[in-house]
């Protein structure tokens, strides 16, 4: 159970931290669904991108495929470095109808979900002639190193035809009111074992492709001037990556690297009933909006791996939209 909690730690920290603020981005509903969705998208963007880039990383520690039915099991600690510019967003208040800032500023800087846990910005929204005042949503204020960590269990099985299958999977489980599950699979084929003219090269060369999906949800209770029932955030993230891999052929210590392409999409759905009461009417919003995000781009990584009997330890760094650092501990469970 401890390792499962390792994997869930980011999700729990982020969403339990925001539960203390009652998911204040729901207050944007006073501006209308479309504006609320746009502002929530800015707020959630760095979490989506950081997790998507993290899901695509740390699949391999070598370009060499295992012998048929040889099996390795691994624990991988993996983290995405969040750029400083993703920790806050600048908003042009003059471009948003019925919204002002207490103090009269036209442009303000507000934290994103991974940014500061403090905000000096107070919004004043006008609806049906009434004013509704609320503090801008704040971040979790945790990542002084700008590192968004995660962890994986992984198993890799050698197959016939110079191939290898890898699996990342957790059944959906509940921890402290949050639910999260993950499934991913990858396939690697070694060209240096398939193409005879290059079999004697001092390098292993392979092609690899993978898909990973994360599903999560968190329930909370809205309060303040926005109330309602059955409030919940449902999340899914899909990531794909393809890459060419290369590694050295030494018996104990090796260097490996890869060059490829990543693509991913995310969806955050704000579900439940949300009620705002004014002097003139009662406004109800049911499953008011969802926020989509997407990443894509080239990736390149470089790593090193050392073999200690049946254990292997690897460390690698990936250059991509959010750079990534990974540490893997691998055990050869079935040797053929």
C-alpha positions in Angstrom: 0.0 0.0 0.0 2.9 2.4 0.7 4.0 2.3 -3.0 0.5 3.0 -4.2 0.5 6.0 -1.9 3.7 7.1 -3.5 2.0 7.1 -6.8 -1.0 9.0 -5.5 0.9 11.6 -3.5 0.8 14.3 -6.2 -2.9 13.9 -6.9 -3.7 14.0 -3.2 -1.5 17.0 -2.3 -2.9 19.0 -5.2 -6.6 18.2 -4.8 -6.7 18.0 -1.0 -4.8 21.2 -0.8 -7.4 22.8 -3.1 -10.3 21.3 -1.1 -9.2 23.6 1.7 -10.0 26.5 -0.7 -13.2 24.7 -1.8 -12.1 24.7 -5.4 -12.5 28.5 -5.5 -12.3 28.5 -9.3 -16.0 27.5 -9.1 -16.6 31.1 -8.1 -15.9 32.1 -11.7 -19.4 30.7 -12.5 -20.8 34.0 -11.5 -19.2 35.3 -14.8 -20.9 32.7 -16.9 -20.0 29.2 -18.0 -17.7 30.2 -20.9 -15.6 32.7 -18.9 -15.4 30.3 -16.0 -14.2 27.6 -18.3 -11.5 29.8 -19.9 -10.2 31.0 -16.5 -10.2 27.5 -15.0 -8.2 26.3 -18.1 -5.5 28.8 -17.3 -5.5 27.7 -13.7 -5.2 24.0 -14.4 -2.9 24.1 -17.4 0.5 23.4 -15.6 -0.8 20.4 -13.7 -2.2 18.9 -16.9 1.0 19.4 -18.9 3.3 18.3 -16.1 1.5 15.1 -15.5 1.2 14.3 -19.2 4.9 14.8 -19.8 5.6 12.7 -16.7 3.4 9.8 -18.0 5.4 9.6 -21.2 8.8 9.3 -19.4 11.0 6.6 -17.9 9.8 3.6 -19.9 13.2 2.3 -20.8 16.7 1.9 -19.4 18.2 0.2 -22.4 17.6 -0.3 -26.2 18.3 -4.0 -25.7 15.2 -6.3 -25.6 15.0 -9.1 -23.1 15.2 -12.8 -24.1 11.8 -14.4 -24.7 9.8 -14.7 -21.4 12.5 -13.0 -19.3 10.7 -10.7 -16.9 11.8 -7.5 -15.1 9.8 -5.6 -12.4 10.5 -2.0 -11.7 9.7 0.9 -9.4 10.3 4.3 -11.2 10.4 7.7 -9.4 9.8 10.3 -12.0 9.4 14.1 -11.9 8.6 16.9 -14.3 10.2 20.3 -13.9 7.6 23.1 -14.1 8.8 26.2 -15.8 8.6 29.4 -13.7 6.2 31.0 -16.2 3.7 28.2 -15.6 3.3 29.1 -11.9 1.2 32.2 -12.5 -0.8 33.7 -15.2 -1.5 37.3 -16.3 -5.1 38.2 -16.8 -6.5 41.3 -18.7 -9.4 42.2 -16.5 -10.7 44.8 -19.0 -11.4 42.0 -21.5 -13.8 40.2 -19.1 -17.3 41.5 -18.8 -18.7 42.2 -15.3 -15.4 41.6 -13.6 -13.2 44.1 -11.7 -10.3 43.9 -9.3 -10.6 45.5 -5.8 -8.2 48.4 -6.2 -9.0 49.0 -9.8 -6.1 47.2 -11.7 -6.6 46.4 -15.4 -4.1 43.5 -15.5 -3.3 41.1 -12.6 -1.0 38.2 -12.0 -2.7 35.2 -10.3 -1.3 31.8 -9.1 -2.0 28.7 -11.1 -2.7 25.4 -9.3 1.0 24.7 -8.9 1.8 28.3 -7.9 1.8 30.3 -4.7 -0.6 29.5 -1.9 -1.2 33.2 -1.3 -3.0 35.8 -3.4 -3.4 39.5 -3.0 -6.0 39.7 -5.8 -9.6 40.1 -4.8 -12.2 40.0 -7.6 -15.5 41.8 -7.7 -18.0 40.3 -10.1 -21.4 41.9 -11.0 -24.4 39.7 -11.6 -28.0 41.2 -12.0 -26.8 44.4 -10.4 -25.3 42.6 -7.3 -21.7 42.4 -6.5 -20.0 39.2 -5.5 -16.5 39.4 -4.0 -14.0 36.5 -3.9 -10.2 36.0 -3.6 -8.4 34.7 -6.7 -7.8 30.9 -6.5 -4.4 30.1 -5.1 -2.0 27.2 -5.8 -0.6 24.6 -3.4 2.6 26.5 -2.8 4.6 23.3 -2.4 7.1 23.0 -5.2 10.0 25.3 -4.3 12.1 23.3 -6.7 9.4 23.4 -9.4 9.4 19.6 -9.5 6.1 17.8 -10.0 6.8 14.2 -8.9 5.1 10.8 -9.6 5.9 7.1 -9.3 5.2 3.9 -11.3 5.2 0.2 -11.0 6.3 -1.4 -14.3 6.8 -4.9 -15.6 8.7 -5.7 -18.9 8.5 -9.1 -20.6 10.7 -10.4 -23.4 8.8 -11.7 -26.4 9.8 -13.7 -29.5 10.8 -11.9 -32.7 13.2 -9.6 -30.8 10.5 -7.7 -29.0 9.6 -6.7 -25.5 6.2 -5.7 -23.9 6.0 -3.3 -20.9 3.0 -2.7 -18.7 2.2 0.0 -16.2 -1.1 -0.7 -14.3 -2.8 0.1 -11.0 -6.5 -0.8 -10.3 -8.5 2.3 -9.4 -8.2 2.7 -5.7 -9.4 5.2 -3.1 -7.1 7.0 -0.7 -8.4 9.8 1.6 -11.4 10.5 -0.6 -9.5 10.6 -3.9 -9.6 7.9 -6.6 -6.9 7.3 -9.1 -6.1 4.5 -11.5 -3.5 4.1 -14.3 -2.9 1.8 -17.2 -0.1 1.9 -19.7 1.5 -0.4 -22.2 4.5 -0.2 -24.5 6.2 -2.3 -27.2 9.9 -2.3 -28.1 11.5 -4.0 -31.1 15.3 -4.3 -31.4 16.5 -3.5 -34.9 20.1 -4.7 -34.2 18.8 -8.2 -33.7 16.5 -8.2 -36.7 18.7 -6.6 -39.4 21.8 -8.8 -39.9 24.2 -6.2 -41.3 24.1 -4.3 -38.1 24.1 -7.2 -35.6 27.8 -6.7 -34.8 27.6 -3.0 -34.2 28.8 -1.9 -30.7 25.3 -0.5 -30.0 21.7 -1.8 -29.4 19.2 0.1 -31.5 15.4 -0.2 -31.1 12.1 1.4 -31.8 9.6 1.9 -29.0 6.0 3.1 -28.7 3.7 3.5 -25.6 0.3 4.6 -24.4 -0.6 5.6 -20.9 -4.0 6.7 -19.4 -4.7 8.2 -16.0 -8.2 8.4 -14.5 -9.0 10.3 -11.3 -11.7 12.0 -9.4 -12.1 14.0 -6.2 -15.4 15.0 -4.4 -15.8 18.2 -2.5 -18.5 20.4 -1.0 -19.0 23.9 -2.4 -19.8 26.8 0.0 -19.7 30.6 0.0 -22.0 32.3 -2.5 -21.8 29.2 -4.7 -23.5 26.2 -3.1 -25.0 23.0 -4.4 -24.7 19.2 -4.3 -22.6 16.3 -5.5 -19.6 18.5 -6.5 -16.8 16.5 -8.1 -13.9 16.9 -10.4 -13.4 14.0 -12.9 -10.1 13.8 -14.7 -8.5 11.7 -17.4 -5.2 12.1 -19.2 -4.0 10.2 -22.2 -0.4 10.2 -23.4 1.4 8.6 -26.4 5.1 8.5 -27.2 7.2 7.0 -30.0 11.0 7.0 -30.0 14.2 5.5 -31.4 16.5 4.1 -28.7 20.2 3.4 -28.6 22.4 2.0 -25.8 25.9 0.6 -25.4 26.6 -3.2 -25.0 28.9 -3.4 -21.9 28.2 -6.1 -19.3 27.9 -3.9 -16.1 27.6 -0.2 -16.9 25.9 1.3 -19.9 24.7 4.6 -21.4 21.4 4.9 -23.3 19.4 7.6 -25.0 16.5 8.2 -27.2 14.9 10.6 -29.7 11.1 10.7 -30.2 7.8 12.5 -30.2 5.2 12.9 -27.5 1.5 13.7 -27.7 -1.2 13.9 -24.9 -4.6 15.2 -24.0 -6.3 15.9 -20.7 -9.9 16.6 -19.6 -11.1 18.0 -16.2 -14.9 17.9 -15.8 -16.5 20.0 -13.1 -19.6 17.9 -12.2 -22.5 18.3 -9.9 -25.1 21.1 -9.2 -23.9 24.7 -8.4 -26.3 27.3 -7.2 -25.9 31.1 -7.0 -28.8 33.1 -5.4 -29.3 36.7 -6.4 -32.1 39.1 -5.4 -33.7 38.6 -8.8 -33.3 34.9 -9.5 -31.7 31.6 -8.5 -29.1 30.3 -11.0 -28.4 26.6 -11.2 -25.5 25.1 -13.1 -25.5 21.3 -13.7 -22.1 19.7 -14.7 -21.2 23.3 -15.8 -18.0 22.8 -17.8 -14.9 20.7 -18.7 -11.4 21.9 -19.4 -9.3 20.3 -22.1 -5.6 20.5 -22.6 -3.0 19.1 -25.0 0.7 18.6 -25.3 2.9 17.6 -28.3 6.5 17.9 -29.3 9.9 16.3 -29.7 11.6 14.6 -26.8 15.2 13.5 -26.3 16.7 11.7 -23.3 20.1 10.5 -22.0 20.6 8.1 -19.2 23.0 5.7 -17.5 22.3 2.2 -16.0 24.4 -0.1 -13.8 23.8 -3.8 -13.3 24.3 -5.4 -9.9 23.6 -9.1 -10.2 19.8 -9.3 -10.8 19.3 -5.6 -10.0 19.7 -2.7 -12.3 19.6 1.0 -11.3 19.1 3.7 -13.9 19.0 7.5 -13.9 18.0 9.6 -16.9 17.0 13.1 -18.0 14.6 13.9 -20.7 14.5 17.2 -22.6 10.9 18.1 -23.7 8.1 20.6 -23.0 8.5 20.0 -19.2 12.0 18.4 -18.7 11.9 15.2 -16.8 14.2 13.4 -14.3 13.7 9.7 -13.5 15.3 7.1 -11.2 14.5 3.4 -11.7 15.1 0.3 -9.6 14.7 -2.8 -11.6 14.8 -6.5 -10.6 15.2 -9.4 -13.0 12.4 -11.7 -11.6 12.5 -14.4 -14.3 15.8 -15.1 -16.1 16.0 -17.3 -19.2 
